[in-house]
Amino acid sequence: MTAPEGTSREEHEQRAEHGEHEGHGPAGRSELTERDRAVLAVERRSWPGPGAKERVIRERLGISPTRYYQLLGALIDDPLALAHDPVTVNRLRRIRDARRARR
């Protein structure tokens, strides 16, 4: 797979995995995938302590925590995710924006 000029291969692969094309947002998708909904469901919950969330990510989603956070980062900007779970997505956007402002 060749990444378009100005886009890293990893970014291009992540966009393709979400059905996105060079800056055009979701391509032809009318709803989130089951995995996307599962990621948002995990993020919606509160967690008792370190390790519990990572364990659920591995056991229920079958992906590494690193991959989970990559997917979550893309979902935060997905209009379909916002429509599906506006409370969770807006909370995550506020957290992300606050972190960026501190840098």
ABEGO torsion letter per residue (X at the ends): XBBBBGBBAAAAAAAAAAGBBBGAEBBGBABBBAAAAAAAAAAABBBABBGAAAAAAAAAAGBBAAAAAAAAAAAAABAAAAAABAAAAAAAAAAAAAAAAAX
